[in-house]
Amino acid sequence: MKLDGLRVALVLGSSAGGVGRHVRSVAEGLAGRGARVLVCGPAGTEELFGFTAAGARFVPVDIADRPRPLADARAVARLRTLLRDADVVHAHGLRAGGLAVAACARVAPGPLRIARGGIPVVVTLHNALLAGGVTGAAYRTLERIVAAGAHQVLGVSPDLEARMRGLGARRVGLALVPAPAAGPPPGPEARARVRDELDVGDRPLILTVGRLAGQKGLPTLLDAAAGWARRTPRPLVAIAGDGPLEGELRARIEAEDLPVRLLGRRSDVPGLLAAADVAVVPSVWEGQPLIVQEILRAGRPLVATRVGGIPLMVGAEDAGTAGGGADHAGGAVAGLLVPAGDAAALERAVARVLDEPELAARLGAAAARRAALLPTEDEAVDGLVRIYRELAR
């Protein structure tokens, strides 16, 4: 699907992970289809993700991860200049979306003084609003600005779609955020190598991969690990990732003698998955997390929280339920789902996978089947191209 010189501007805020990788994938796909792509975001995002190497032009714009009135006003003014020649603007994240709408939309009567018009703006919402207090209030204002001014809002999970419809957004759809194309799967030696490195032996290996931050539900994982510690043999819970909670988690692991090891940031996630007996995603909220897609591709048994876009990803909503569990383990659902924050339910679900080899095998096979249905990066870009063409007309 060619774009024949369509001028597309992509806007993002601070990112060290999935959002930045997704924007790079979109930029590369659009450039490959003939679009003239401009990426606007903090200078550090270019250093991390290399948008210029993907065929885009990059211009730094200071869009921080927290509301800063003066800096945000300067960012809006800069975006207004940079985006004035774009045919379509696509902002990623609530803060980038709110600032892009403010930069592109015309002013209208009313409390928010924002109306659709001017340059078409698409906003993809990648995260739920979890903050409270003053920060939460600022984000809720941005949500209303996006709902009022964006020509198209895409949410990475059904709950985000529903929230935007409730706020009056005119056009709302589901975003596609595929994981990058996978390389060759690790060979059988990878499992032995990683388990030898971790000195697991014949013990079960429970793996979690993610940023050590509040959204990831890691205190609940440690609560569950206290129960797994009473099993024989005692499993090893390995957590791959880094982040602001590292010191707090390490102190608790040592104080309670939990069977948990912090591995830090790892570049060999496929090898870690090959070595694991069960993969756990205990997050408070997720959209379309790349790690869930990687777990499905690896065909590993999955236990995850029933939040955000995870039920849709594993096929639970297709089966008419957000449950998972025993009733669906042998069907299309590629994992056991538990409530967020429920350590007892998480402990029981993982114990089932470890104690029932047939269940583990069924979940792994269902994961592999589900992985074959996941959208590709090309399919995601093709979907955006259709939206851009319609809006540009």
Helices and strands as residue ranges (DSSP letters): E 7-12, H 18-32, E 36-41, H 43-49, G 52-54, E 57-60, H 69-82, E 88-92, H 94-104, E 121-125, H 133-149, E 152-155, H 158-166, E 172-174, H 188-198, E 205-209, G 214-216, H 218-228, E 236-240, H 246-256, E 260-264, H 269-275, E 278-281, H 290-298, E 302-305, H 310-314, H 325-328, E 336-338, H 343-355, H 357-371, H 377-392
